[in-house]
Every structure is written in structure tokens, then in C-alpha cells.
């Protein structure tokens, strides 16, 4: 079985507010394409529900990108975190995929990337972006609506 890894999705609203939606990927069979497709649909439903709980319609915001797996910094894994100073960079895999996290500075962010084999493997590149974001969702358990 696969899944249960952290998923972070970064959204921008027309008023330039940013929301980071976090949840655990629903479990799926890595050998069954239908199971993985169902998990992807469920993940989209989870993200939609988390946005709607904030009074945000998914059609009113732009998905800037997603990171699946561990992000930089511990702050995004703390249940009580409601806001964060977020840094992110695009990756070689296209605009839908980001490397993101919290750090004190751009230099600290890149140092963390270069120390992590998984993050380095995404081949993130600049420009690096930084915004104060609202954090919603939970990584402590699987979420189901």
C-alpha cells in the first residue's frame, strides 16, 4: 500500500492572500492504477473541503503547485500552526510541482534543499518565492469527508 504521505498544496486568491492546504494522501495500491486514481480524486475532494471550510471556493483561487512528501522546516508539521512564512521554488517537473517549506532566509531554504536527497532530486530552481500564508488542514491523520 502507498499513500499516507504529506501533501501540501499552495493556493493564491485574487486578493493575493495565500493558503497552504495540508493533508495526508489517501491510501492506495501502488500496483493498481484505479486505486491510485481514486486516491487522487479523494485528495482533490479533501483539498476542496479544506478550502470551503475557510469560505473559499476552489474556482475563486489559483493552485500554484503541490509538494508531496516532507517539506522543509518543522513548523508545517505542527498541528497548531495556522500561519507560516513560506518559501517555495518550482521544480524540473513543471509548474504544478513545488519544493516548499519554512526557513529563516533564502540561504537557509537552499541549504536545507541541498542537504535532503529527496528534495534535491526534484531539481528545484529559482526564482525563490516567499509569502506569509494561512495554513489549513492536518497531517496527524487521514482526512475523509
RAUR-V358425 format. One record per residue. N is the residue number from 0. SS is DSSP state (A for helix, B for strand, O for the rest). PHI is phi in whole degrees, 0 to 359 (NA if undefined). D_CENTER is the distance of its C-alpha to the mean C-alpha in whole Angstrom. Layout:
N,SS,PHI,D_CENTER / N,SS,PHI,D_CENTER
This chain:
0,O,NA,21 / 1,B,242,18 / 2,O,105,14 / 3,O,64,13 / 4,O,274,11 / 5,B,294,8 / 6,B,234,5 / 7,B,237,1 / 8,B,238,3 / 9,B,257,6 / 10,B,241,9 / 11,B,241,13 / 12,B,267,16 / 13,O,303,19 / 14,O,276,20 / 15,O,76,18 / 16,O,290,16 / 17,B,238,12 / 18,B,237,10 / 19,B,254,6 / 20,B,266,6 / 21,B,231,6 / 22,B,195,8 / 23,B,262,10 / 24,O,298,11 / 25,O,301,14 / 26,O,291,17 / 27,B,210,19 / 28,O,275,22 / 29,O,292,21 / 30,O,255,24 / 31,O,233,24 / 32,A,300,23 / 33,A,294,23 / 34,A,297,21 / 35,A,294,18 / 36,A,296,19 / 37,A,297,19 / 38,A,295,16 / 39,A,296,14 / 40,A,296,16 / 41,A,297,15 / 42,A,298,12 / 43,A,297,12 / 44,A,294,15 / 45,A,297,13 / 46,A,300,10 / 47,A,300,13 / 48,A,297,15 / 49,A,294,13 / 50,A,294,13 / 51,A,297,17 / 52,A,295,17 / 53,O,266,17 / 54,O,80,19 / 55,O,247,17 / 56,O,276,18 / 57,A,303,15 / 58,A,284,18 / 59,A,264,18 / 60,B,224,15 / 61,B,247,14 / 62,B,283,10 / 63,B,280,10 / 64,B,161,7 / 65,B,228,5 / 66,B,236,4 / 67,B,253,6 / 68,O,110,8 / 69,O,293,9 / 70,O,266,8 / 71,B,282,11 / 72,O,88,13 / 73,O,278,14 / 74,A,304,13 / 75,A,286,10 / 76,A,259,11 / 77,O,274,14 / 78,O,304,15 / 79,O,282,17 / 80,O,295,14 / 81,O,245,14 / 82,B,208,14 / 83,B,205,13 / 84,B,272,14 / 85,B,261,11 / 86,B,246,12 / 87,B,207,10 / 88,B,221,12 / 89,B,289,12 / 90,B,234,13 / 91,O,297,17 / 92,O,275,15 / 93,B,109,15 / 94,B,293,13 / 95,B,282,11 / 96,B,243,9 / 97,B,237,8 / 98,B,247,8 / 99,B,217,7 / 100,B,163,9 / 101,B,252,12 / 102,O,199,16 / 103,O,285,19 / 104,O,203,19 / 105,A,299,19 / 106,A,299,21 / 107,A,294,19 / 108,A,301,16 / 109,A,295,18 / 110,A,297,20 / 111,A,297,17 / 112,A,301,15 / 113,A,289,19 / 114,A,271,20 / 115,O,247,17 / 116,A,302,18 / 117,A,295,15 / 118,A,294,13 / 119,A,298,17 / 120,A,296,17 / 121,O,285,14 / 122,O,54,17 / 123,O,293,15 / 124,B,215,17 / 125,B,282,18 / 126,B,284,18 / 127,B,275,16 / 128,B,247,14 / 129,B,217,14 / 130,B,208,14 / 131,B,280,15 / 132,B,236,12 / 133,B,271,12 / 134,B,255,10 / 135,B,230,11 / 136,B,101,11 / 137,O,214,11 / 138,O,250,11 / 139,O,280,15 / 140,O,199,16 / 141,O,288,15 / 142,O,254,15 / 143,O,224,18 / 144,O,265,19
